[in-house]
Amino acid sequence: MSRTARLLGLDNATPEGIKLSIKLAALIPAFTISFQLSTTFYMIFIAEQLGNGDFLVGLGMVGFLLVIQTIVQTILDYPTGTLGDTIGHKYVIASALFCYAGAFWVTSLTDPQSPYWMFALIYVLLGTGYSQESGAWGSWFDNNYRVAMPDDKERKQYGVFQGRLGMLSQLVTTAVIIPGSLLALILQRQWVFQLQAVLSIILALVVLKIITDLPGARPEKDKRPSLGDYGRNMKEGLLFLKSSRFITLLVLGEVLLFCVGPVWGGLLLWPFYFSYLFTDIGVSGFRTLLFGPLAVMSERSGVWAKKFEPAKWIPRFRLLGFLGASFSAILATIIFLFPPPSDPGLVYKLFIPGSTLPLFEFPASTLVPVILTALLFIGSSLFGAMAGILTQRVVIDVVPNKIRNGFYSLRATLVIMASLPLFPFFGWLTPTFGFAASFICFFVITTAGAILIGMAFKQHIPKAKDLEIVVAEDEEVEKIEAT
């Protein structure tokens, strides 16, 4: 086994499997760099522009913009996913990156006097980009993995690789958080957005160059895909939702479980961070310290998941995972016991040696809730990651390659549709009753989702029949054909 295969967690990989994994292991961190540079302050920047300097004032208007983004993504998610199945995943991924580049560039041009249509355009571009990217990376990799790695019967190597990939993504995210904040501090936030736009365009061109499909990963056609092919894929993807009780219950459960995720990431996360840490440097420092352990948990999740039987443990891990029932209940308790202060008071600072630039900032008054929250994030991320890996180890062989991107996007579409009414609800609930009330609602919703997922794994789990492995009697090499 080569050193590269060992690093990727592939114990018995084919050359095709190693090449495929190397491509994804290079592309995902590159995407992370281009996208994560501004995540610490992006939403806060938009809210401050809309609120004339006060992000809490602008939070409600950001909530409305997120509704616009969500509507756009909901409308386009499944159609663009099916488009990826029809014309090839690299084209929709590259198109998504061009949309992100446009969104970052327009963001860099805004100020408190900018017309509202500019902010709406940003979120339309983001929604369009998210809809195209949704499911595309995973669909491309899963389709080709099934062809390249037929001997990974229980998909345990697949799970370990996914854990290693998650660790790599976390490490890269950690590495760019503080540089992004420092660039924003030294120069301007707008300059960081422009840099991200350029990086997104470069990555789009790279994707068009290096993403390819192995023979048999996608249905072979003698002519270019037609509108009829696209329509048939759309229909098959929709019908697949009710192809078995397992799929129906699993998707419904995931919709309830994950619908709070967009609300958390798009509306509550950054105000929650800033309510306890107050500054860009404080938030970036906290995230940097947090992502180290999170990277370790991500890597270990792929290895430890090998020890658990999916049908039995996925529902349990979903209850314990990030944004799951136990997470929401514990976080609500922390907020109730240690409410966010109105003033940071004494602030501990650690400076970059030989300079006056702060590397970390932490208010003394919030150290206890920040530490408890960090421990909760780390523990719940492990269970959530193992649940995700175990689920994908099952789903990779349940969904036919022909409709994979469409199905993955359809799952995301349904989650977004369920989250759509939650944005204005939590946009009103959180400023009115506080973060604790919001997380109590999270608890109720995610508990129902975990119950449905448990019911799904009590059903018969079907297998996709689109790949047939034929062993030639006179040959030592297995031949894989698309049927």
C-alpha positions in Angstrom: 0.0 0.0 0.0 1.4 3.4 -1.0 1.9 6.2 1.5 -0.7 8.3 -0.2 -3.3 5.5 0.1 -2.5 5.1 3.7 -2.9 8.9 4.4 -6.3 8.8 2.7 -7.4 5.8 4.7 -7.6 3.5 1.7 -6.2 0.1 2.9 -6.7 -1.8 -0.3 -7.3 0.7 -3.0 -7.1 0.4 -6.8 -5.0 3.0 -8.7 -8.2 4.5 -10.0 -9.6 4.8 -6.5 -6.4 6.5 -5.3 -6.4 9.0 -8.2 -10.1 9.8 -7.6 -9.6 10.4 -3.9 -6.5 12.6 -4.5 -8.5 14.8 -6.8 -11.3 15.3 -4.2 -8.8 15.8 -1.4 -7.2 18.6 -3.3 -10.3 20.3 -4.6 -12.3 20.4 -1.3 -9.5 22.3 0.6 -9.1 24.7 -2.3 -12.8 25.4 -2.2 -12.6 25.8 1.6 -9.9 28.4 1.3 -11.7 30.4 -1.3 -15.0 30.4 0.7 -13.9 30.5 4.3 -11.7 33.6 4.4 -14.6 35.8 5.3 -17.0 33.5 7.1 -16.2 35.0 10.5 -17.5 38.4 9.5 -19.5 38.0 6.2 -23.0 37.9 7.6 -22.1 40.5 10.3 -20.8 42.8 7.5 -24.1 42.5 5.6 -26.1 43.1 8.8 -24.0 46.2 9.7 -24.4 47.7 6.2 -28.2 47.2 6.4 -28.4 48.4 10.0 -26.2 51.5 9.4 -23.5 50.0 11.6 -25.6 48.1 14.1 -25.7 44.4 13.1 -28.6 43.6 15.5 -30.7 46.3 13.8 -29.9 44.7 10.4 -30.5 41.1 11.5 -34.1 41.2 10.6 -33.3 42.4 7.1 -30.7 39.7 6.7 -33.4 37.2 7.7 -35.5 38.5 4.7 -32.5 38.2 2.4 -31.9 34.7 3.5 -35.5 33.9 2.6 -34.8 35.2 -0.9 -31.7 33.1 -1.1 -33.6 30.1 0.2 -36.4 30.5 -2.3 -33.9 30.8 -5.2 -32.0 27.7 -4.0 -35.3 25.8 -3.5 -36.5 26.5 -7.0 -33.2 25.7 -8.7 -31.7 22.9 -6.4 -33.3 19.8 -7.9 -33.3 21.1 -11.5 -29.6 21.9 -11.4 -28.9 18.6 -9.6 -30.6 16.7 -12.4 -28.7 18.9 -14.9 -25.5 17.6 -13.3 -26.6 14.0 -13.8 -27.4 14.8 -17.5 -24.5 17.0 -18.7 -21.8 16.2 -16.1 -21.0 17.4 -12.6 -18.0 19.6 -13.4 -20.1 22.0 -15.4 -22.6 22.8 -12.5 -19.7 23.0 -10.0 -17.9 25.5 -12.1 -21.0 27.5 -12.7 -21.6 27.6 -8.9 -18.1 28.9 -8.4 -18.7 31.7 -11.0 -21.9 32.6 -9.0 -20.0 32.8 -5.8 -17.4 35.0 -7.4 -20.1 37.4 -8.5 -21.6 37.4 -5.0 -18.3 38.2 -3.3 -17.5 41.0 -5.8 -20.9 42.7 -5.4 -20.5 42.4 -1.6 -17.2 44.2 -1.9 -19.0 47.2 -3.6 -21.7 47.7 -0.9 -21.9 50.3 1.9 -24.7 51.5 4.2 -26.0 53.8 1.4 -26.2 51.0 -1.2 -29.6 50.3 -2.6 -31.4 47.2 -1.3 -31.4 45.5 -4.7 -27.6 45.1 -4.5 -28.0 43.0 -1.3 -30.8 41.1 -2.9 -28.6 40.3 -5.9 -25.9 39.0 -3.6 -28.3 36.5 -2.0 -29.8 35.5 -5.4 -26.2 34.7 -6.6 -25.5 32.8 -3.4 -28.7 30.8 -3.7 -28.0 30.0 -7.4 -24.5 28.9 -6.5 -25.6 26.8 -3.6 -28.3 25.1 -5.7 -25.7 24.1 -8.4 -23.1 22.9 -5.9 -25.6 21.0 -3.8 -24.8 17.3 -4.0 -22.5 17.7 -7.0 -19.1 17.1 -5.3 -20.5 14.0 -3.5 -22.4 12.7 -6.6 -19.3 12.9 -8.8 -17.1 11.1 -6.2 -19.7 8.5 -5.2 -20.5 7.6 -8.8 -16.8 7.1 -9.6 -16.0 5.4 -6.3 -18.5 2.6 -7.0 -16.7 2.0 -10.2 -13.1 2.4 -8.9 -13.5 0.4 -5.6 -15.8 -2.6 -6.2 -14.1 -4.6 -3.5 -15.0 -2.2 -0.7 -18.1 -4.1 0.0 -19.2 -2.6 3.3 -17.8 0.8 2.3 -15.5 0.9 5.3 -12.6 2.4 3.4 -15.1 4.9 2.0 -16.0 5.9 5.5 -12.4 6.3 6.6 -11.6 8.5 3.6 -14.6 10.7 4.3 -13.4 11.2 7.8 -9.9 12.1 6.6 -11.4 14.4 4.1 -13.4 16.1 6.8 -10.3 16.5 8.9 -8.4 18.1 6.0 -11.2 20.5 5.4 -11.4 21.4 9.1 -7.6 22.0 9.2 -7.7 24.2 6.1 -10.6 26.1 7.6 -8.7 26.7 10.8 -5.6 27.8 8.8 -7.5 30.6 6.9 -9.7 32.0 9.7 -7.2 34.2 11.4 -5.5 35.3 8.1 -8.9 36.3 6.8 -9.6 38.3 10.0 -6.2 39.9 9.9 -6.5 40.8 6.3 -9.8 42.4 7.1 -8.2 44.3 10.0 -5.1 45.5 8.2 -6.7 46.3 4.9 -10.5 46.1 4.7 -13.3 43.5 4.7 -14.1 44.5 1.1 -10.6 43.6 0.0 -11.1 40.1 1.3 -14.3 39.7 -0.6 -12.5 40.7 -3.8 -9.8 38.2 -3.2 -12.4 35.5 -2.7 -14.0 36.4 -6.0 -10.7 35.9 -7.8 -10.0 32.6 -6.1 -13.5 31.3 -7.0 -12.9 32.0 -10.7 -9.5 30.3 -10.6 -11.0 27.2 -8.9 -13.8 27.1 -11.4 -11.3 26.9 -14.3 -9.4 24.1 -12.4 -12.6 22.1 -11.9 -13.4 22.3 -15.6 -9.9 20.9 -16.3 -9.4 18.1 -13.9 -12.9 16.6 -13.0 -13.5 13.6 -15.2 -15.6 10.4 -15.0 -14.3 6.8 -15.1 -15.9 4.6 -17.8 -19.2 3.3 -16.4 -19.6 6.0 -13.8 -22.3 7.7 -15.9 -24.5 6.2 -18.5 -22.7 6.0 -21.9 -24.4 7.9 -24.7 -23.7 8.0 -28.4 -25.0 11.6 -28.7 -25.2 14.7 -26.6 -27.7 14.7 -23.7 -31.1 16.0 -24.8 -34.0 17.7 -23.1 -35.8 14.4 -23.1 -32.9 12.8 -21.1 -33.1 15.7 -18.6 -36.9 15.3 -18.2 -36.6 11.5 -17.7 -33.9 12.0 -15.0 -36.1 14.6 -13.3 -39.1 12.2 -13.2 -37.0 9.2 -12.1 -35.5 11.2 -9.2 -38.9 12.3 -8.0 -40.3 8.7 -8.2 -37.3 7.4 -6.3 -38.5 9.2 -3.2 -41.4 6.7 -2.9 -39.5 3.7 -4.2 -39.3 2.1 -0.8 -40.4 2.8 2.8 -36.7 3.1 3.8 -36.0 6.0 1.4 -39.3 7.8 2.2 -38.8 7.6 6.0 -35.1 8.4 5.8 -35.6 11.5 3.7 -38.5 12.7 5.9 -36.4 12.2 9.0 -33.4 14.0 7.5 -35.6 16.9 6.5 -36.8 17.5 10.0 -33.3 16.9 11.5 -31.5 19.2 9.1 -34.0 21.9 8.5 -32.7 23.8 11.5 -29.2 23.8 10.0 -29.7 26.7 7.5 -31.3 28.7 10.3 -28.3 28.1 12.6 -25.7 28.7 10.0 -27.4 31.6 8.2 -29.2 33.5 10.9 -28.1 32.5 14.5 -24.5 31.4 14.4 -22.7 34.6 14.0 -24.9 36.7 16.3 -24.5 33.9 18.9 -20.7 34.1 18.5 -20.6 37.9 18.7 -22.9 38.1 21.7 -20.3 36.2 23.7 -17.0 37.3 22.0 -17.9 40.8 20.6 -15.1 41.2 18.0 -13.9 39.7 14.7 -10.6 38.6 16.3 -12.4 37.1 19.3 -14.7 35.0 17.0 -11.9 34.0 14.7 -9.7 33.0 17.7 -12.4 30.9 19.2 -13.1 29.2 15.9 -9.4 28.6 15.4 -9.0 26.9 18.8 -12.2 25.0 18.2 -11.4 23.6 14.7 -8.3 21.8 15.9 -10.2 19.3 18.1 -13.0 19.3 15.5 -10.5 18.2 12.8 -9.4 15.3 15.1 -13.0 14.3 15.7 -13.7 14.3 12.0 -10.7 12.0 11.2 -11.5 9.7 14.1 -15.2 9.5 13.1 -14.3 7.6 9.9 -12.1 5.1 11.8 -14.5 4.6 14.7 -17.5 4.3 12.5 -16.1 1.0 11.2 -17.0 -0.5 14.6 -20.7 0.3 14.5 -23.6 -1.3 12.6 -25.4 1.5 10.6 -29.0 0.4 11.2 -28.6 0.2 14.9 -26.4 3.2 15.6 -27.4 5.9 13.1 -30.6 6.9 14.9 -28.8 7.0 18.3 -25.9 9.1 16.9 -28.5 11.5 15.3 -29.9 12.2 18.7 -26.5 13.0 20.1 -25.1 14.8 17.0 -24.5 18.4 16.3 -27.8 20.4 16.3 -29.5 17.2 17.4 -31.8 16.9 20.4 -29.2 16.6 23.1 -27.1 19.4 21.6 -30.0 21.8 21.5 -31.1 21.0 25.0 -27.6 21.4 26.5 -26.9 24.7 24.6 -30.2 26.2 25.7 -29.2 25.3 29.3 -25.8 27.0 28.9 -27.5 30.1 27.6 -30.0 30.1 30.4 -27.4 29.8 33.1 -24.9 32.2 31.4 -26.8 34.8 29.4 -24.8 37.0 27.0 -23.5 40.1 28.7 -24.3 43.6 27.4 -20.6 44.7 27.7 -17.4 42.6 27.3 -15.7 44.1 30.4 -12.2 42.9 30.9 -10.8 41.4 27.7 -7.8 39.1 27.6 -5.6 39.6 24.5 -2.7 37.7 23.0 -0.7 39.7 20.5 1.4 38.5 17.5 5.0 38.6 18.7 6.7 41.9 17.8 3.5 43.7 16.8 0.4 45.3 18.2 -1.9 43.1 16.2 -4.1 40.9 18.4 -4.1 37.2 17.7 -6.7 36.2 20.2 -9.3 38.2 22.3 -11.5 36.7 25.0 -13.8 38.6 27.4 -13.2 37.4 30.9 -17.0 37.5 31.7 -17.8 34.9 29.0 -14.9 32.4 29.4 -17.1 29.8 31.2 -20.0 29.6 28.7 -17.5 29.8 25.8 -15.5 26.8 27.1 -18.7 24.8 27.8 -20.0 25.6 24.3 -16.7 24.5 22.8 -16.8 21.2 24.6 -20.4 20.7 23.4 -19.5 21.5 19.8 -16.6 19.0 19.9 -18.5 16.1 21.5 -21.6 16.5 19.3 -19.6 16.9 16.1 -18.1 13.4 16.7 -21.5 11.8 16.9 -22.9 13.8 14.0 -19.9 12.9 11.8 -20.2 9.2 12.6 -23.9 9.3 11.8 -23.2 11.1 8.5 -20.5 8.6 7.5 -22.6 5.6 8.4 -25.6 7.0 6.5 -23.6 7.6 3.4 -22.0 4.2 3.5 -25.6 2.9 3.1 -26.9 5.4 0.7 -24.0 5.1 -1.8 -25.3 1.7 -2.8 -29.0 2.5 -2.6 -29.1 5.4 -5.1 -28.6 4.6 -8.8 -25.7 6.6 -10.4 -28.0 7.9 -13.1 -30.0 10.0 -10.7 -27.5 10.5 -7.8 -26.9 14.2 -8.2 -30.6 14.9 -8.6 -31.5 12.8 -5.6 -28.8 14.4 -3.4 -30.0 17.8 -4.5 -33.6 16.8 -3.9 -32.8 15.9 -0.3 -31.2 19.3 0.1 -34.2 21.0 -1.6 -36.7 19.4 0.8 -34.5 20.5 3.7 -34.5 24.1 2.4 -38.2 24.1 1.8 -38.8 23.0 5.4 -36.4 25.7 6.7 -38.0 28.5 4.7 -40.8 29.3 7.2 -38.3 28.9 10.0 -36.2 32.0 9.0 -38.8 34.6 9.7 -40.0 32.7 12.7 -36.6 32.5 14.3 -35.8 36.0 13.1 -38.6 37.1 15.3 -38.2 34.6 18.1 -34.5 35.1 18.8 -34.5 39.0 19.3 -37.8 38.7 21.3 -37.2 35.7 23.6 -33.4 35.0 23.2 -31.2 32.2 22.0 -32.4 29.7 24.6 -36.0 29.8 23.3 -34.7 29.1 19.8 -32.7 26.1 20.8 -35.7 24.6 22.7 -37.6 24.7 19.4 -34.6 23.1 17.8 -34.9 20.3 20.3 -38.5 19.5 19.5 -37.9 19.5 15.7 -34.8 17.4 15.7 -36.2 14.8 18.1 -39.0 14.1 15.6 -36.5 13.8 12.8 -34.3 11.3 14.7 -37.4 9.2 15.4 -38.3 9.0 11.7 -34.7 8.0 10.9 -34.9 5.2 13.5 -38.1 4.0 11.8 -36.4 4.0 8.4 -33.6 1.7 9.5 -36.1 -0.9 10.7 -37.3 -1.3 7.1 -35.7 -3.4 4.3 -32.8 -1.5 2.8 -32.8 -1.8 -1.1 -29.7 -1.9 -3.3 -29.2 -0.1 -6.6 -28.9 -2.4 -9.6 -27.2 0.0 -12.1 -23.7 -1.5 -11.7 -23.0 -5.1 -12.4 -19.7 -6.6 -11.5 -18.7 -9.4 -14.0 -15.7 -11.6 -13.1 -14.2 -13.2 -16.3 -13.3 -16.8 -15.7 -10.1 -16.6 -17.6 -9.0 -13.2 -16.2 -7.8 -12.0 -12.9 -9.2 -8.5 -13.3 -12.9 -7.6 -12.6 -14.8 -5.9 -15.3 -17.4 -3.3 -14.4 -20.2 -2.5 -16.8 -23.0 0.0 -16.6 -26.3 -1.8 -17.2 
